[in-house]
């Protein structure tokens, strides 16, 4: 069963927290991974791999650059699960 957007956001927040020690409440839909959350490309790839595992989706490398905000990632994962 596909996760809701809220479940995806919560899961992503946990992954970001594990990778960066950022508080989960800082991971909001409108936050930019690079500008607001200060996530570098190496951490981003780890987050993507963890998200793929957690949500049973595939995020091709050429799509990662389009995931600029947390909301972008939530939307992508939701569509990939549909």
PyMOL Python script that loads the backbone (N, CA, C, O; Angstrom):
from pymol import cmd

cmd.read_pdbstr("""\
ATOM      1  N   UNK A   1       0.836  -1.191   0.000  1.00  0.00           N
ATOM      2  CA  UNK A   1       0.000   0.000   0.000  1.00  0.00           C
ATOM      3  C   UNK A   1       0.880   1.255   0.000  1.00  0.00           C
ATOM      4  O   UNK A   1       1.871   1.335   0.726  1.00  0.00           O
ATOM      5  N   UNK A   2       0.507   2.205  -0.807  1.00  0.00           N
ATOM      6  CA  UNK A   2       1.284   3.443  -0.901  1.00  0.00           C
ATOM      7  C   UNK A   2       1.136   4.259   0.388  1.00  0.00           C
ATOM      8  O   UNK A   2       0.079   4.288   1.017  1.00  0.00           O
ATOM      9  N   UNK A   3       2.219   4.908   0.747  1.00  0.00           N
ATOM     10  CA  UNK A   3       2.212   5.760   1.942  1.00  0.00           C
ATOM     11  C   UNK A   3       1.538   7.087   1.607  1.00  0.00           C
ATOM     12  O   UNK A   3       1.547   7.526   0.457  1.00  0.00           O
ATOM     13  N   UNK A   4       0.955   7.716   2.618  1.00  0.00           N
ATOM     14  CA  UNK A   4       0.386   9.059   2.427  1.00  0.00           C
ATOM     15  C   UNK A   4       1.529  10.073   2.378  1.00  0.00           C
ATOM     16  O   UNK A   4       2.656   9.772   2.772  1.00  0.00           O
ATOM     17  N   UNK A   5       1.225  11.271   1.894  1.00  0.00           N
ATOM     18  CA  UNK A   5       2.247  12.321   1.871  1.00  0.00           C
ATOM     19  C   UNK A   5       2.784  12.593   3.267  1.00  0.00           C
ATOM     20  O   UNK A   5       3.974  12.858   3.433  1.00  0.00           O
ATOM     21  N   UNK A   6       1.915  12.529   4.273  1.00  0.00           N
ATOM     22  CA  UNK A   6       2.350  12.769   5.652  1.00  0.00           C
ATOM     23  C   UNK A   6       3.308  11.679   6.119  1.00  0.00           C
ATOM     24  O   UNK A   6       4.293  11.954   6.804  1.00  0.00           O
ATOM     25  N   UNK A   7       3.007  10.433   5.737  1.00  0.00           N
ATOM     26  CA  UNK A   7       3.886   9.316   6.106  1.00  0.00           C
ATOM     27  C   UNK A   7       5.235   9.427   5.392  1.00  0.00           C
ATOM     28  O   UNK A   7       6.284   9.146   5.972  1.00  0.00           O
ATOM     29  N   UNK A   8       5.186   9.839   4.128  1.00  0.00           N
ATOM     30  CA  UNK A   8       6.433  10.014   3.369  1.00  0.00           C
ATOM     31  C   UNK A   8       7.268  11.134   3.998  1.00  0.00           C
ATOM     32  O   UNK A   8       8.475  10.981   4.180  1.00  0.00           O
ATOM     33  N   UNK A   9       6.626  12.256   4.328  1.00  0.00           N
ATOM     34  CA  UNK A   9       7.338  13.370   4.963  1.00  0.00           C
ATOM     35  C   UNK A   9       7.976  12.919   6.275  1.00  0.00           C
ATOM     36  O   UNK A   9       9.140  13.220   6.539  1.00  0.00           O
ATOM     37  N   UNK A  10       7.219  12.203   7.089  1.00  0.00           N
ATOM     38  CA  UNK A  10       7.747  11.731   8.373  1.00  0.00           C
ATOM     39  C   UNK A  10       8.923  10.774   8.157  1.00  0.00           C
ATOM     40  O   UNK A  10       9.922  10.841   8.874  1.00  0.00           O
ATOM     41  N   UNK A  11       8.801   9.893   7.177  1.00  0.00           N
ATOM     42  CA  UNK A  11       9.882   8.958   6.885  1.00  0.00           C
ATOM     43  C   UNK A  11      11.127   9.670   6.384  1.00  0.00           C
ATOM     44  O   UNK A  11      12.241   9.349   6.796  1.00  0.00           O
ATOM     45  N   UNK A  12      10.938  10.637   5.493  1.00  0.00           N
ATOM     46  CA  UNK A  12      12.068  11.418   5.001  1.00  0.00           C
ATOM     47  C   UNK A  12      12.722  12.193   6.137  1.00  0.00           C
ATOM     48  O   UNK A  12      13.948  12.288   6.208  1.00  0.00           O
ATOM     49  N   UNK A  13      11.910  12.743   7.017  1.00  0.00           N
ATOM     50  CA  UNK A  13      12.451  13.499   8.154  1.00  0.00           C
ATOM     51  C   UNK A  13      13.333  12.598   9.015  1.00  0.00           C
ATOM     52  O   UNK A  13      14.395  13.018   9.474  1.00  0.00           O
ATOM     53  N   UNK A  14      12.890  11.352   9.235  1.00  0.00           N
ATOM     54  CA  UNK A  14      13.702  10.402  10.008  1.00  0.00           C
ATOM     55  C   UNK A  14      15.027  10.112   9.310  1.00  0.00           C
ATOM     56  O   UNK A  14      16.078  10.070   9.949  1.00  0.00           O
ATOM     57  N   UNK A  15      14.966   9.912   7.988  1.00  0.00           N
ATOM     58  CA  UNK A  15      16.179   9.615   7.218  1.00  0.00           C
ATOM     59  C   UNK A  15      17.145  10.804   7.279  1.00  0.00           C
ATOM     60  O   UNK A  15      18.340  10.625   7.513  1.00  0.00           O
ATOM     61  N   UNK A  16      16.622  12.016   7.067  1.00  0.00           N
ATOM     62  CA  UNK A  16      17.466  13.217   7.113  1.00  0.00           C
ATOM     63  C   UNK A  16      18.072  13.376   8.507  1.00  0.00           C
ATOM     64  O   UNK A  16      19.245  13.724   8.644  1.00  0.00           O
ATOM     65  N   UNK A  17      17.275  13.122   9.530  1.00  0.00           N
ATOM     66  CA  UNK A  17      17.762  13.202  10.911  1.00  0.00           C
ATOM     67  C   UNK A  17      18.907  12.224  11.149  1.00  0.00           C
ATOM     68  O   UNK A  17      19.917  12.582  11.756  1.00  0.00           O
ATOM     69  N   UNK A  18      18.752  10.984  10.671  1.00  0.00           N
ATOM     70  CA  UNK A  18      19.798   9.980  10.857  1.00  0.00           C
ATOM     71  C   UNK A  18      21.080  10.379  10.124  1.00  0.00           C
ATOM     72  O   UNK A  18      22.179  10.151  10.628  1.00  0.00           O
ATOM     73  N   UNK A  19      20.942  10.973   8.937  1.00  0.00           N
ATOM     74  CA  UNK A  19      22.103  11.321   8.115  1.00  0.00           C
ATOM     75  C   UNK A  19      22.789  12.599   8.596  1.00  0.00           C
ATOM     76  O   UNK A  19      24.014  12.702   8.537  1.00  0.00           O
ATOM     77  N   UNK A  20      22.007  13.576   9.072  1.00  0.00           N
ATOM     78  CA  UNK A  20      22.559  14.921   9.324  1.00  0.00           C
ATOM     79  C   UNK A  20      22.415  15.409  10.758  1.00  0.00           C
ATOM     80  O   UNK A  20      22.988  16.439  11.114  1.00  0.00           O
ATOM     81  N   UNK A  21      21.661  14.690  11.592  1.00  0.00           N
ATOM     82  CA  UNK A  21      21.349  15.118  12.967  1.00  0.00           C
ATOM     83  C   UNK A  21      20.451  16.350  13.018  1.00  0.00           C
ATOM     84  O   UNK A  21      20.283  16.940  14.086  1.00  0.00           O
ATOM     85  N   UNK A  22      19.870  16.751  11.887  1.00  0.00           N
ATOM     86  CA  UNK A  22      18.882  17.836  11.909  1.00  0.00           C
ATOM     87  C   UNK A  22      17.634  17.358  12.632  1.00  0.00           C
ATOM     88  O   UNK A  22      17.233  16.206  12.470  1.00  0.00           O
ATOM     89  N   UNK A  23      17.011  18.226  13.430  1.00  0.00           N
ATOM     90  CA  UNK A  23      15.753  17.819  14.082  1.00  0.00           C
ATOM     91  C   UNK A  23      14.688  17.484  13.033  1.00  0.00           C
ATOM     92  O   UNK A  23      14.582  18.160  12.009  1.00  0.00           O
ATOM     93  N   UNK A  24      13.901  16.438  13.297  1.00  0.00           N
ATOM     94  CA  UNK A  24      12.887  16.024  12.321  1.00  0.00           C
ATOM     95  C   UNK A  24      11.893  17.146  12.026  1.00  0.00           C
ATOM     96  O   UNK A  24      11.380  17.240  10.911  1.00  0.00           O
ATOM     97  N   UNK A  25      11.618  17.992  13.013  1.00  0.00           N
ATOM     98  CA  UNK A  25      10.650  19.069  12.782  1.00  0.00           C
ATOM     99  C   UNK A  25      11.177  20.143  11.826  1.00  0.00           C
ATOM    100  O   UNK A  25      10.398  20.953  11.325  1.00  0.00           O
ATOM    101  N   UNK A  26      12.491  20.160  11.567  1.00  0.00           N
ATOM    102  CA  UNK A  26      13.063  21.105  10.594  1.00  0.00           C
ATOM    103  C   UNK A  26      12.814  20.674   9.154  1.00  0.00           C
ATOM    104  O   UNK A  26      12.920  21.487   8.235  1.00  0.00           O
ATOM    105  N   UNK A  27      12.486  19.407   8.954  1.00  0.00           N
ATOM    106  CA  UNK A  27      12.282  18.880   7.603  1.00  0.00           C
ATOM    107  C   UNK A  27      10.830  19.136   7.207  1.00  0.00           C
ATOM    108  O   UNK A  27       9.935  18.363   7.547  1.00  0.00           O
ATOM    109  N   UNK A  28      10.615  20.235   6.481  1.00  0.00           N
ATOM    110  CA  UNK A  28       9.283  20.662   6.052  1.00  0.00           C
ATOM    111  C   UNK A  28       9.201  20.650   4.539  1.00  0.00           C
ATOM    112  O   UNK A  28      10.224  20.715   3.857  1.00  0.00           O
ATOM    113  N   UNK A  29       7.981  20.567   4.005  1.00  0.00           N
ATOM    114  CA  UNK A  29       7.779  20.465   2.557  1.00  0.00           C
ATOM    115  C   UNK A  29       8.434  21.588   1.766  1.00  0.00           C
ATOM    116  O   UNK A  29       8.925  21.359   0.660  1.00  0.00           O
ATOM    117  N   UNK A  30       8.448  22.808   2.318  1.00  0.00           N
ATOM    118  CA  UNK A  30       8.966  23.960   1.566  1.00  0.00           C
ATOM    119  C   UNK A  30      10.472  24.163   1.728  1.00  0.00           C
ATOM    120  O   UNK A  30      11.026  25.117   1.183  1.00  0.00           O
ATOM    121  N   UNK A  31      11.136  23.284   2.465  1.00  0.00           N
ATOM    122  CA  UNK A  31      12.574  23.453   2.713  1.00  0.00           C
ATOM    123  C   UNK A  31      13.402  22.903   1.555  1.00  0.00           C
ATOM    124  O   UNK A  31      13.144  21.809   1.052  1.00  0.00           O
ATOM    125  N   UNK A  32      14.396  23.677   1.144  1.00  0.00           N
ATOM    126  CA  UNK A  32      15.353  23.234   0.135  1.00  0.00           C
ATOM    127  C   UNK A  32      16.380  22.339   0.814  1.00  0.00           C
ATOM    128  O   UNK A  32      16.882  22.661   1.891  1.00  0.00           O
ATOM    129  N   UNK A  33      16.689  21.206   0.174  1.00  0.00           N
ATOM    130  CA  UNK A  33      17.690  20.309   0.750  1.00  0.00           C
ATOM    131  C   UNK A  33      19.039  21.010   0.904  1.00  0.00           C
ATOM    132  O   UNK A  33      19.696  20.877   1.937  1.00  0.00           O
ATOM    133  N   UNK A  34      19.450  21.760  -0.127  1.00  0.00           N
ATOM    134  CA  UNK A  34      20.785  22.366  -0.094  1.00  0.00           C
ATOM    135  C   UNK A  34      20.811  23.694   0.653  1.00  0.00           C
ATOM    136  O   UNK A  34      21.694  23.919   1.481  1.00  0.00           O
ATOM    137  N   UNK A  35      19.855  24.574   0.371  1.00  0.00           N
ATOM    138  CA  UNK A  35      19.905  25.913   0.953  1.00  0.00           C
ATOM    139  C   UNK A  35      19.399  25.968   2.391  1.00  0.00           C
ATOM    140  O   UNK A  35      20.035  26.579   3.249  1.00  0.00           O
ATOM    141  N   UNK A  36      18.259  25.334   2.659  1.00  0.00           N
ATOM    142  CA  UNK A  36      17.673  25.417   3.997  1.00  0.00           C
ATOM    143  C   UNK A  36      18.226  24.360   4.957  1.00  0.00           C
ATOM    144  O   UNK A  36      18.453  24.638   6.134  1.00  0.00           O
ATOM    145  N   UNK A  37      18.437  23.155   4.444  1.00  0.00           N
ATOM    146  CA  UNK A  37      18.854  22.051   5.308  1.00  0.00           C
ATOM    147  C   UNK A  37      20.353  21.774   5.221  1.00  0.00           C
ATOM    148  O   UNK A  37      20.879  20.945   5.964  1.00  0.00           O
ATOM    149  N   UNK A  38      21.044  22.472   4.306  1.00  0.00           N
ATOM    150  CA  UNK A  38      22.512  22.377   4.178  1.00  0.00           C
ATOM    151  C   UNK A  38      22.977  20.941   3.948  1.00  0.00           C
ATOM    152  O   UNK A  38      23.947  20.486   4.556  1.00  0.00           O
ATOM    153  N   UNK A  39      22.271  20.230   3.059  1.00  0.00           N
ATOM    154  CA  UNK A  39      22.615  18.848   2.746  1.00  0.00           C
ATOM    155  C   UNK A  39      23.491  18.837   1.495  1.00  0.00           C
ATOM    156  O   UNK A  39      23.106  19.368   0.453  1.00  0.00           O
ATOM    157  N   UNK A  40      24.676  18.227   1.607  1.00  0.00           N
ATOM    158  CA  UNK A  40      25.582  18.175   0.455  1.00  0.00           C
ATOM    159  C   UNK A  40      25.224  16.985  -0.446  1.00  0.00           C
ATOM    160  O   UNK A  40      24.370  16.165  -0.106  1.00  0.00           O
ATOM    161  N   UNK A  41      25.894  16.911  -1.598  1.00  0.00           N
ATOM    162  CA  UNK A  41      25.532  15.895  -2.592  1.00  0.00           C
ATOM    163  C   UNK A  41      25.767  14.482  -2.081  1.00  0.00           C
ATOM    164  O   UNK A  41      25.013  13.573  -2.428  1.00  0.00           O
ATOM    165  N   UNK A  42      26.781  14.279  -1.276  1.00  0.00           N
ATOM    166  CA  UNK A  42      27.053  12.939  -0.749  1.00  0.00           C
ATOM    167  C   UNK A  42      25.949  12.521   0.223  1.00  0.00           C
ATOM    168  O   UNK A  42      25.447  11.400   0.152  1.00  0.00           O
ATOM    169  N   UNK A  43      25.577  13.421   1.126  1.00  0.00           N
ATOM    170  CA  UNK A  43      24.487  13.116   2.057  1.00  0.00           C
ATOM    171  C   UNK A  43      23.177  12.915   1.304  1.00  0.00           C
ATOM    172  O   UNK A  43      22.371  12.059   1.666  1.00  0.00           O
ATOM    173  N   UNK A  44      22.966  13.711   0.249  1.00  0.00           N
ATOM    174  CA  UNK A  44      21.739  13.594  -0.533  1.00  0.00           C
ATOM    175  C   UNK A  44      21.636  12.208  -1.167  1.00  0.00           C
ATOM    176  O   UNK A  44      20.559  11.611  -1.188  1.00  0.00           O
ATOM    177  N   UNK A  45      22.746  11.699  -1.681  1.00  0.00           N
ATOM    178  CA  UNK A  45      22.712  10.368  -2.295  1.00  0.00           C
ATOM    179  C   UNK A  45      22.387   9.305  -1.241  1.00  0.00           C
ATOM    180  O   UNK A  45      21.650   8.359  -1.517  1.00  0.00           O
ATOM    181  N   UNK A  46      22.934   9.462  -0.046  1.00  0.00           N
ATOM    182  CA  UNK A  46      22.617   8.520   1.035  1.00  0.00           C
ATOM    183  C   UNK A  46      21.133   8.594   1.375  1.00  0.00           C
ATOM    184  O   UNK A  46      20.482   7.565   1.560  1.00  0.00           O
ATOM    185  N   UNK A  47      20.602   9.807   1.457  1.00  0.00           N
ATOM    186  CA  UNK A  47      19.174  10.003   1.756  1.00  0.00           C
ATOM    187  C   UNK A  47      18.317   9.353   0.670  1.00  0.00           C
ATOM    188  O   UNK A  47      17.319   8.701   0.974  1.00  0.00           O
ATOM    189  N   UNK A  48      18.705   9.530  -0.594  1.00  0.00           N
ATOM    190  CA  UNK A  48      17.958   8.936  -1.713  1.00  0.00           C
ATOM    191  C   UNK A  48      17.961   7.406  -1.600  1.00  0.00           C
ATOM    192  O   UNK A  48      16.915   6.774  -1.744  1.00  0.00           O
ATOM    193  N   UNK A  49      19.119   6.817  -1.345  1.00  0.00           N
ATOM    194  CA  UNK A  49      19.213   5.357  -1.234  1.00  0.00           C
ATOM    195  C   UNK A  49      18.349   4.857  -0.073  1.00  0.00           C
ATOM    196  O   UNK A  49      17.634   3.865  -0.210  1.00  0.00           O
ATOM    197  N   UNK A  50      18.418   5.538   1.056  1.00  0.00           N
ATOM    198  CA  UNK A  50      17.599   5.153   2.213  1.00  0.00           C
ATOM    199  C   UNK A  50      16.106   5.295   1.907  1.00  0.00           C
ATOM    200  O   UNK A  50      15.306   4.448   2.303  1.00  0.00           O
ATOM    201  N   UNK A  51      15.736   6.366   1.202  1.00  0.00           N
ATOM    202  CA  UNK A  51      14.328   6.582   0.841  1.00  0.00           C
ATOM    203  C   UNK A  51      13.849   5.499  -0.128  1.00  0.00           C
ATOM    204  O   UNK A  51      12.724   5.011  -0.011  1.00  0.00           O
ATOM    205  N   UNK A  52      14.706   5.125  -1.085  1.00  0.00           N
ATOM    206  CA  UNK A  52      14.336   4.063  -2.022  1.00  0.00           C
ATOM    207  C   UNK A  52      14.031   2.775  -1.265  1.00  0.00           C
ATOM    208  O   UNK A  52      13.060   2.082  -1.571  1.00  0.00           O
ATOM    209  N   UNK A  53      14.858   2.461  -0.282  1.00  0.00           N
ATOM    210  CA  UNK A  53      14.668   1.249   0.509  1.00  0.00           C
ATOM    211  C   UNK A  53      13.403   1.351   1.361  1.00  0.00           C
ATOM    212  O   UNK A  53      12.579   0.437   1.375  1.00  0.00           O
ATOM    213  N   UNK A  54      13.261   2.462   2.065  1.00  0.00           N
ATOM    214  CA  UNK A  54      12.140   2.643   2.989  1.00  0.00           C
ATOM    215  C   UNK A  54      10.790   2.619   2.285  1.00  0.00           C
ATOM    216  O   UNK A  54       9.829   2.041   2.792  1.00  0.00           O
ATOM    217  N   UNK A  55      10.721   3.261   1.096  1.00  0.00           N
ATOM    218  CA  UNK A  55       9.441   3.406   0.405  1.00  0.00           C
ATOM    219  C   UNK A  55       9.287   2.470  -0.793  1.00  0.00           C
ATOM    220  O   UNK A  55       8.295   2.556  -1.516  1.00  0.00           O
ATOM    221  N   UNK A  56      10.258   1.573  -1.014  1.00  0.00           N
ATOM    222  CA  UNK A  56      10.207   0.610  -2.120  1.00  0.00           C
ATOM    223  C   UNK A  56       9.987   1.284  -3.467  1.00  0.00           C
ATOM    224  O   UNK A  56       9.125   0.881  -4.249  1.00  0.00           O
ATOM    225  N   UNK A  57      10.784   2.319  -3.722  1.00  0.00           N
ATOM    226  CA  UNK A  57      10.721   3.031  -4.999  1.00  0.00           C
ATOM    227  C   UNK A  57      12.132   3.099  -5.586  1.00  0.00           C
ATOM    228  O   UNK A  57      13.117   2.814  -4.906  1.00  0.00           O
ATOM    229  N   UNK A  58      12.207   3.479  -6.853  1.00  0.00           N
ATOM    230  CA  UNK A  58      13.485   3.718  -7.504  1.00  0.00           C
ATOM    231  C   UNK A  58      13.530   5.182  -7.907  1.00  0.00           C
ATOM    232  O   UNK A  58      12.609   5.684  -8.551  1.00  0.00           O
ATOM    233  N   UNK A  59      14.600   5.863  -7.529  1.00  0.00           N
ATOM    234  CA  UNK A  59      14.791   7.262  -7.906  1.00  0.00           C
ATOM    235  C   UNK A  59      16.054   7.299  -8.769  1.00  0.00           C
ATOM    236  O   UNK A  59      17.167   7.260  -8.244  1.00  0.00           O
ATOM    237  N   UNK A  60      15.881   7.373 -10.106  1.00  0.00           N
ATOM    238  CA  UNK A  60      17.060   7.380 -10.982  1.00  0.00           C
ATOM    239  C   UNK A  60      17.969   8.571 -10.682  1.00  0.00           C
ATOM    240  O   UNK A  60      17.502   9.648 -10.311  1.00  0.00           O
ATOM    241  N   UNK A  61      19.274   8.358 -10.850  1.00  0.00           N
ATOM    242  CA  UNK A  61      20.249   9.417 -10.577  1.00  0.00           C
ATOM    243  C   UNK A  61      19.922  10.709 -11.309  1.00  0.00           C
ATOM    244  O   UNK A  61      20.113  11.796 -10.762  1.00  0.00           O
ATOM    245  N   UNK A  62      19.426  10.601 -12.554  1.00  0.00           N
ATOM    246  CA  UNK A  62      19.134  11.821 -13.312  1.00  0.00           C
ATOM    247  C   UNK A  62      17.904  12.557 -12.789  1.00  0.00           C
ATOM    248  O   UNK A  62      17.649  13.693 -13.190  1.00  0.00           O
ATOM    249  N   UNK A  63      17.140  11.925 -11.901  1.00  0.00           N
ATOM    250  CA  UNK A  63      15.975  12.592 -11.296  1.00  0.00           C
ATOM    251  C   UNK A  63      16.321  13.284  -9.983  1.00  0.00           C
ATOM    252  O   UNK A  63      15.609  14.190  -9.551  1.00  0.00           O
ATOM    253  N   UNK A  64      17.403  12.864  -9.352  1.00  0.00           N
ATOM    254  CA  UNK A  64      17.766  13.407  -8.036  1.00  0.00           C
ATOM    255  C   UNK A  64      17.961  14.924  -8.111  1.00  0.00           C
ATOM    256  O   UNK A  64      17.573  15.645  -7.192  1.00  0.00           O
ATOM    257  N   UNK A  65      18.557  15.406  -9.198  1.00  0.00           N
ATOM    258  CA  UNK A  65      18.798  16.851  -9.327  1.00  0.00           C
ATOM    259  C   UNK A  65      17.494  17.654  -9.358  1.00  0.00           C
ATOM    260  O   UNK A  65      17.501  18.853  -9.079  1.00  0.00           O
ATOM    261  N   UNK A  66      16.372  17.000  -9.697  1.00  0.00           N
ATOM    262  CA  UNK A  66      15.073  17.679  -9.719  1.00  0.00           C
ATOM    263  C   UNK A  66      14.422  17.743  -8.342  1.00  0.00           C
ATOM    264  O   UNK A  66      13.419  18.433  -8.161  1.00  0.00           O
ATOM    265  N   UNK A  67      14.980  17.036  -7.382  1.00  0.00           N
ATOM    266  CA  UNK A  67      14.414  17.010  -6.029  1.00  0.00           C
ATOM    267  C   UNK A  67      15.081  18.110  -5.206  1.00  0.00           C
ATOM    268  O   UNK A  67      15.954  17.847  -4.380  1.00  0.00           O
ATOM    269  N   UNK A  68      14.656  19.331  -5.448  1.00  0.00           N
ATOM    270  CA  UNK A  68      15.287  20.479  -4.792  1.00  0.00           C
ATOM    271  C   UNK A  68      14.736  20.726  -3.386  1.00  0.00           C
ATOM    272  O   UNK A  68      15.467  21.153  -2.493  1.00  0.00           O
ATOM    273  N   UNK A  69      13.450  20.455  -3.200  1.00  0.00           N
ATOM    274  CA  UNK A  69      12.842  20.662  -1.891  1.00  0.00           C
ATOM    275  C   UNK A  69      12.348  19.334  -1.329  1.00  0.00           C
ATOM    276  O   UNK A  69      12.231  18.338  -2.042  1.00  0.00           O
ATOM    277  N   UNK A  70      12.065  19.351  -0.047  1.00  0.00           N
ATOM    278  CA  UNK A  70      11.490  18.169   0.599  1.00  0.00           C
ATOM    279  C   UNK A  70      10.161  17.818  -0.075  1.00  0.00           C
ATOM    280  O   UNK A  70       9.852  16.643  -0.276  1.00  0.00           O
ATOM    281  N   UNK A  71       9.380  18.842  -0.423  1.00  0.00           N
ATOM    282  CA  UNK A  71       8.104  18.622  -1.108  1.00  0.00           C
ATOM    283  C   UNK A  71       8.280  17.927  -2.446  1.00  0.00           C
ATOM    284  O   UNK A  71       7.479  17.067  -2.810  1.00  0.00           O
ATOM    285  N   UNK A  72       9.335  18.298  -3.190  1.00  0.00           N
ATOM    286  CA  UNK A  72       9.627  17.631  -4.464  1.00  0.00           C
ATOM    287  C   UNK A  72       9.849  16.133  -4.240  1.00  0.00           C
ATOM    288  O   UNK A  72       9.341  15.297  -4.988  1.00  0.00           O
ATOM    289  N   UNK A  73      10.605  15.815  -3.209  1.00  0.00           N
ATOM    290  CA  UNK A  73      10.907  14.418  -2.909  1.00  0.00           C
ATOM    291  C   UNK A  73       9.648  13.663  -2.482  1.00  0.00           C
ATOM    292  O   UNK A  73       9.430  12.528  -2.904  1.00  0.00           O
ATOM    293  N   UNK A  74       8.824  14.287  -1.651  1.00  0.00           N
ATOM    294  CA  UNK A  74       7.574  13.656  -1.211  1.00  0.00           C
ATOM    295  C   UNK A  74       6.686  13.371  -2.418  1.00  0.00           C
ATOM    296  O   UNK A  74       6.138  12.276  -2.545  1.00  0.00           O
ATOM    297  N   UNK A  75       6.546  14.354  -3.300  1.00  0.00           N
ATOM    298  CA  UNK A  75       5.710  14.182  -4.492  1.00  0.00           C
ATOM    299  C   UNK A  75       6.244  13.078  -5.396  1.00  0.00           C
ATOM    300  O   UNK A  75       5.478  12.261  -5.909  1.00  0.00           O
ATOM    301  N   UNK A  76       7.565  13.057  -5.587  1.00  0.00           N
ATOM    302  CA  UNK A  76       8.175  12.045  -6.454  1.00  0.00           C
ATOM    303  C   UNK A  76       7.915  10.643  -5.893  1.00  0.00           C
ATOM    304  O   UNK A  76       7.513   9.737  -6.624  1.00  0.00           O
ATOM    305  N   UNK A  77       8.149  10.478  -4.591  1.00  0.00           N
ATOM    306  CA  UNK A  77       7.960   9.180  -3.962  1.00  0.00           C
ATOM    307  C   UNK A  77       6.487   8.746  -4.035  1.00  0.00           C
ATOM    308  O   UNK A  77       6.196   7.581  -4.306  1.00  0.00           O
ATOM    309  N   UNK A  78       5.572   9.674  -3.795  1.00  0.00           N
ATOM    310  CA  UNK A  78       4.144   9.361  -3.858  1.00  0.00           C
ATOM    311  C   UNK A  78       3.759   8.893  -5.259  1.00  0.00           C
ATOM    312  O   UNK A  78       3.025   7.917  -5.408  1.00  0.00           O
ATOM    313  N   UNK A  79       4.254   9.588  -6.289  1.00  0.00           N
ATOM    314  CA  UNK A  79       3.956   9.193  -7.672  1.00  0.00           C
ATOM    315  C   UNK A  79       4.597   7.861  -8.014  1.00  0.00           C
ATOM    316  O   UNK A  79       3.996   7.038  -8.706  1.00  0.00           O
ATOM    317  N   UNK A  80       5.824   7.642  -7.531  1.00  0.00           N
ATOM    318  CA  UNK A  80       6.528   6.393  -7.832  1.00  0.00           C
ATOM    319  C   UNK A  80       5.842   5.194  -7.199  1.00  0.00           C
ATOM    320  O   UNK A  80       5.953   4.075  -7.698  1.00  0.00           O
ATOM    321  N   UNK A  81       5.132   5.425  -6.099  1.00  0.00           N
ATOM    322  CA  UNK A  81       4.422   4.327  -5.423  1.00  0.00           C
ATOM    323  C   UNK A  81       3.078   4.049  -6.061  1.00  0.00           C
ATOM    324  O   UNK A  81       2.524   2.962  -5.898  1.00  0.00           O
ATOM    325  N   UNK A  82       2.552   5.017  -6.783  1.00  0.00           N
ATOM    326  CA  UNK A  82       1.180   4.872  -7.335  1.00  0.00           C
ATOM    327  C   UNK A  82       1.110   3.795  -8.410  1.00  0.00           C
ATOM    328  O   UNK A  82       0.041   3.550  -8.969  1.00  0.00           O
TER     329      UNK A  82
END
""", "prot")
cmd.dss("prot")
cmd.show_as("cartoon", "prot")
cmd.util.cbc("prot")
cmd.orient("prot")
